[in-house]
């Protein structure tokens, strides 16, 4: 595995080496330059405790998270076979967006590239651009369900751009297609990445919101076959985008993991660890996670059932929904003779409702509209009715 040249791993100076030796031997050291006010009785009562500056995030919070993830992942696997999450391989940070940024610093020099799925949310390209990293698209294909064209990925890795591809981004399940990484795809992709020295960045924030899945789905978190960075966080788990807590779980071949974490520690230390104030609330937020996830899952599954009923009873019968395996957004297929911009602008003008057409997500052709399954049932039914009425009005 090749990492970027951004991270300085030069040998420590003699003083730093001596300090490290003393810490390892359990020898306490006073410091002339100790500028941590929390160790000198100067921190405010509103912010109690001593600042420890652990770059991966406070140890108690990581231990609570590891215990939660172990139980969650083993429950999802069904047979209790998922590996236990190791708090030493977890990094706490503010969001999965920050995680993407850190990982691009870790893996990519300026001008390197990551593989990103299309259709897909445009966030990855935007973050990559800020990191002076290119994105190379790979297409998700649809033949009644979405799938990854592994042969296309192999051709990209073996083609003219292959030498600068440092990571494969897998969204599991993808947004907006709702497609999970299938078991057969996963086996091939892991082998391909291991052979080519390419890391996997697995964004699994929507994983627990199954809609119409196929059997055999599994998280990539804990994958041992290739260097894997699994991303998740409270934004989707708690349905609370203002709860800015995310994490990276590192797994893979031991040599690659050890070297990756040695470098990721430098990045995390430079950006300073998560606030202790926020981290102290993580155990309580984890206690609320199951109830919140169940609440959201019930809402999105109920609205999907209502959507199917409304589409089946629509007299025109020209609007359909593409099979969504997971997540909380789905794609509606509308007649291709209607321009997507024209449809959304008509919805705004005639019904006071806006929307996101397919080209926002780089769909390969015209005639798609993304719709959220999160609204309360009455509002959701109203939104679907606006789409159906607008299509009828434009065709009429």
C-alpha positions in Angstrom: 0.0 0.0 0.0 1.4 3.4 -1.0 0.5 6.4 1.1 0.7 10.1 0.4 3.9 12.1 1.0 1.9 14.8 2.9 2.4 13.2 6.3 5.8 13.9 8.0 7.1 10.7 9.6 10.6 11.9 10.2 12.5 10.6 13.2 11.8 12.5 16.4 14.4 14.8 17.9 16.4 13.4 20.8 14.3 15.2 23.4 11.0 13.9 22.0 12.6 10.4 21.8 13.6 10.6 25.5 10.1 11.8 26.5 8.6 8.9 24.6 10.9 6.5 26.4 9.9 7.8 29.8 6.2 7.5 29.0 6.7 3.9 27.9 8.6 3.1 31.1 5.9 4.8 33.3 8.3 7.5 34.5 6.5 10.8 35.3 8.1 14.0 33.8 7.5 17.5 34.8 7.5 20.0 31.9 8.7 23.5 31.8 6.5 24.3 28.9 3.2 22.6 30.0 0.6 25.1 28.6 -2.5 22.9 29.2 -4.6 25.1 31.4 -6.8 22.2 32.5 -3.8 20.8 34.5 -3.3 24.1 36.3 -6.7 24.8 37.8 -7.6 27.4 35.2 -10.4 25.7 33.2 -13.9 27.1 33.7 -16.4 25.1 35.7 -18.6 24.8 32.6 -15.9 22.7 31.0 -14.7 20.3 33.7 -12.1 17.6 33.3 -8.5 17.5 32.1 -7.7 17.8 28.4 -5.8 14.6 27.3 -5.4 15.5 23.6 -5.8 11.9 22.4 -5.7 12.3 18.5 -8.1 9.4 18.0 -10.7 10.9 20.4 -11.1 10.3 24.2 -10.6 6.7 25.1 -13.8 6.2 27.1 -15.9 7.5 24.2 -14.1 5.1 21.7 -14.6 2.2 24.1 -18.3 2.9 24.3 -18.6 3.2 20.6 -16.6 0.0 20.0 -19.0 -1.9 22.3 -22.0 -0.5 20.6 -20.7 -1.2 17.1 -19.8 -4.8 18.0 -23.3 -5.5 19.2 -24.8 -3.7 16.2 -22.7 -5.4 13.6 -23.2 -8.8 15.1 -26.9 -8.3 15.2 -26.9 -7.3 11.6 -24.9 -10.4 10.5 -27.4 -12.6 12.3 -25.0 -15.3 13.5 -22.7 -13.3 15.8 -19.7 -13.8 13.5 -18.8 -10.2 12.8 -15.4 -9.2 14.3 -15.4 -7.2 17.5 -14.8 -3.5 16.9 -11.5 -2.4 18.4 -11.4 1.0 20.1 -7.8 1.3 19.1 -8.9 1.3 15.4 -11.6 3.9 15.8 -11.1 7.6 15.1 -13.7 10.1 16.3 -14.2 13.3 14.4 -16.9 15.8 13.5 -18.4 14.2 10.4 -18.0 11.8 7.6 -17.2 14.8 5.4 -14.1 15.4 7.6 -13.3 11.7 7.4 -13.2 11.9 3.6 -10.9 14.9 3.8 -8.5 13.1 6.3 -8.4 10.0 4.2 -7.6 11.9 1.0 -4.7 13.5 2.8 -3.6 10.1 4.0 -3.8 8.3 0.7 -3.4 10.9 -2.1 -0.8 13.4 -3.2 -2.0 16.3 -5.3 -3.1 15.0 -8.7 -3.9 11.5 -7.5 -7.4 10.2 -7.8 -10.2 8.3 -6.1 -12.9 6.2 -7.8 -16.4 7.5 -7.0 -19.8 6.0 -8.0 -22.3 7.6 -10.4 -25.1 8.2 -9.9 -24.0 9.6 -6.6 -24.1 12.6 -4.2 -21.8 15.3 -5.4 -20.1 15.8 -2.0 -17.2 13.5 -2.8 -16.1 15.5 -5.8 -16.3 18.7 -3.9 -14.2 17.5 -1.0 -11.7 15.9 -3.4 -11.3 19.2 -5.3 -10.5 21.0 -2.0 -7.8 18.4 -1.4 -6.4 18.8 -4.9 -7.5 15.2 -5.7 -9.3 14.1 -8.8 -12.4 11.9 -8.9 -12.8 9.3 -11.6 -16.4 8.1 -12.1 -17.5 4.5 -12.2 -21.0 3.9 -13.3 -23.6 2.0 -11.3 -25.7 0.0 -13.8 -29.5 -0.7 -13.7 -31.2 -3.8 -15.0 -34.2 -3.9 -12.7 -31.8 -3.4 -9.8 -28.5 -1.5 -9.4 -25.2 -3.2 -9.6 -21.5 -2.4 -9.8 -19.8 -3.2 -13.1 -16.6 -4.8 -11.7 -15.1 -5.3 -15.2 -15.3 -1.5 -15.7 -13.5 -0.9 -12.4 -10.8 -3.4 -13.4 -10.4 -1.6 -16.7 -10.1 1.7 -15.0 -7.4 0.4 -12.5 -5.5 -1.2 -15.4 -5.9 1.7 -17.8 -3.9 4.9 -18.3 -5.2 6.5 -15.1 -4.7 3.4 -13.0 -1.4 4.4 -11.4 -2.8 7.5 -9.7 -5.9 5.8 -8.3 -5.4 5.5 -4.6 -8.9 4.6 -3.2 -12.2 3.1 -4.2 -15.2 4.8 -2.6 -18.2 2.5 -2.0 -21.4 3.9 -0.6 -23.2 1.1 1.1 -26.1 1.7 0.4 -25.6 4.3 -2.2 -27.5 7.6 -2.4 -29.7 8.2 -4.3 -29.9 4.7 -5.9 -30.3 2.9 -2.5 -28.2 0.0 -3.7 -26.1 -2.1 -1.3 -22.8 -3.7 -2.3 -23.8 -7.3 -3.2 -21.9 -10.2 -1.7 -20.5 -11.3 -5.1 -19.4 -7.7 -5.9 -17.7 -7.3 -2.6 -15.6 -10.4 -3.0 -14.3 -9.3 -6.3 -13.8 -5.7 -5.3 -11.8 -6.6 -2.2 -9.6 -8.9 -4.2 -9.1 -6.2 -6.9 -8.2 -3.5 -4.3 -5.8 -5.9 -2.5 -4.0 -6.8 -5.7 -3.7 -3.2 -6.9 -2.8 -1.6 -3.6 -5.9 0.5 -3.5 -7.7 1.3 -0.3 -11.5 1.0 0.2 -13.4 4.0 1.7 -16.8 2.5 2.7 -19.5 5.1 3.5 -22.1 3.2 5.5 -24.2 6.0 7.0 -27.5 4.7 5.5 -26.7 1.0 6.2 -29.4 0.4 8.8 -32.3 1.7 6.7 -33.2 -1.3 4.7 -36.1 -0.8 2.3 -36.3 -3.6 -0.3 -32.9 -5.3 0.0 -31.7 -8.5 -1.5 -30.4 -11.2 0.8 -26.7 -11.3 1.8 -25.9 -7.7 2.4 -23.1 -7.0 4.9 -21.2 -4.0 6.2 -17.7 -3.4 4.9 -16.7 -2.2 8.4 -14.2 -4.8 9.7 -13.3 -6.1 6.3 -10.0 -7.9 6.6 -9.1 -8.6 2.9 -8.0 -5.1 1.9 -7.2 -1.9 3.7 -10.7 -0.5 4.5 -11.8 2.7 6.2 -15.5 2.4 7.1 -17.3 5.7 7.8 -20.5 6.2 9.9 -21.9 8.8 12.3 -24.8 10.1 14.3 -26.1 12.3 11.5 -28.1 9.4 9.9 -28.1 7.0 12.8 -29.9 9.5 15.1 -31.6 11.4 12.3 -29.8 14.4 13.7 -27.5 16.2 11.2 -26.8 18.7 13.9 -25.2 16.0 16.1 -21.8 16.4 14.6 -20.1 13.1 15.5 -18.6 10.7 12.9 -16.0 8.0 13.0 -13.6 6.0 10.9 -13.1 2.3 11.6 -9.9 0.9 10.2 -9.4 -2.7 9.1 -7.5 -4.9 6.7 -4.1 -6.7 6.5 -2.2 -6.0 9.7 0.8 -4.4 8.0 -1.3 -2.0 6.0 -3.5 -1.1 9.0 -0.5 -0.4 11.2 1.2 1.9 8.7 -2.1 3.6 7.8 -2.8 4.4 11.5 0.7 5.6 12.1 0.1 8.2 9.5 -3.5 8.9 10.3 -2.5 9.6 13.9 -0.3 12.5 12.6 -3.2 13.9 10.7 -5.6 13.5 13.6 -3.1 15.1 16.0 -2.5 18.1 13.7 -6.3 18.8 13.5 -6.7 18.2 17.2 -9.1 15.6 18.7 -12.8 15.9 19.1 -14.1 18.2 21.8 -14.3 16.4 25.2 -17.6 18.2 25.8 -19.1 16.4 22.8 -17.3 13.1 23.4 -18.7 12.9 26.9 -22.2 12.7 25.5 -21.4 9.9 23.1 -22.5 7.0 25.5 -25.9 8.7 26.1 -26.4 9.3 22.4 -25.5 5.6 21.7 -28.2 4.6 24.2 -30.8 6.5 22.1 -29.5 5.2 18.7 -31.7 2.0 18.5 -34.9 3.8 19.3 -34.1 6.6 16.8 -33.1 4.2 14.1 -36.2 2.1 14.5 -38.3 5.3 14.4 -36.8 6.4 11.1 -36.9 2.9 9.6 -40.6 2.7 10.4 -41.2 6.1 8.8 -39.3 5.4 5.5 -40.7 1.9 5.1 -44.2 3.1 5.7 -43.9 5.9 3.2 -42.4 3.5 0.6 -45.4 1.3 0.9 -47.7 4.3 0.5 -45.7 5.4 -2.6 -46.2 2.0 -4.2 -50.0 2.2 -3.5 -50.3 5.7 -5.0 -48.3 4.8 -8.1 -50.3 1.6 -8.6 -53.6 3.6 -8.4 -52.6 6.5 -10.6 -54.8 6.5 -13.7 -52.0 7.6 -16.0 -49.6 4.9 -14.7 -46.5 6.6 -16.2 -44.6 7.3 -13.0 -42.7 4.4 -11.4 -40.2 4.0 -8.6 -36.8 2.3 -9.1 -36.2 -0.5 -6.6 -34.4 1.0 -3.6 -32.7 -1.5 -1.3 -31.9 0.9 1.5 -31.5 4.5 2.6 -34.2 7.2 3.0 -34.4 8.5 -0.6 -35.8 6.9 -3.8 -35.7 7.7 -7.4 -38.9 8.2 -9.4 -39.0 7.5 -13.1 -41.0 10.0 -15.0 -41.7 10.1 -18.8 -38.5 11.0 -20.6 -40.4 13.4 -22.9 -40.7 15.8 -20.0 -37.5 17.8 -19.3 -36.4 17.5 -15.7 -35.9 21.2 -15.3 -39.3 21.9 -16.8 -41.0 19.4 -14.4 -39.4 20.9 -11.2 -40.0 24.5 -12.3 -43.7 23.6 -13.0 -43.9 22.0 -9.5 -42.5 25.2 -8.0 -44.8 27.6 -10.0 -48.0 25.5 -9.9 -47.8 23.8 -6.5 -45.1 25.5 -4.4 -43.0 22.4 -4.2 -39.4 22.0 -5.4 -37.3 18.9 -6.0 -34.0 17.5 -7.2 -33.9 16.1 -10.7 -31.8 13.2 -11.7 -29.1 15.2 -13.3 -28.2 16.6 -9.9 -26.8 13.1 -9.2 -25.4 12.5 -12.7 -28.0 10.1 -13.8 -27.1 8.9 -17.3 -30.4 10.0 -18.9 -33.3 12.4 -18.5 -36.5 11.4 -16.6 -35.7 11.0 -12.9 -36.7 12.8 -9.7 -35.4 12.1 -6.2 -37.9 12.0 -3.4 -37.3 11.8 0.3 -39.1 9.1 2.4 -38.7 11.1 5.6 -41.7 13.5 5.7 -44.7 12.8 7.9 -47.2 10.6 6.0 -49.6 13.4 5.1 -46.9 15.6 3.8 -45.3 12.7 1.9 -48.5 11.8 0.2 -49.0 15.5 -0.8 -45.5 15.5 -2.3 -46.2 12.4 -4.3 -49.5 13.9 -5.5 -47.7 17.0 -6.6 -45.4 14.9 -8.8 -48.3 12.9 -10.3 -50.4 16.0 -10.9 -47.5 17.9 -12.5 -46.7 15.0 -14.8 -50.3 14.8 -15.9 -50.5 18.6 -16.4 -47.4 18.7 -18.5 -48.5 15.7 -20.6 -52.0 17.1 -21.0 
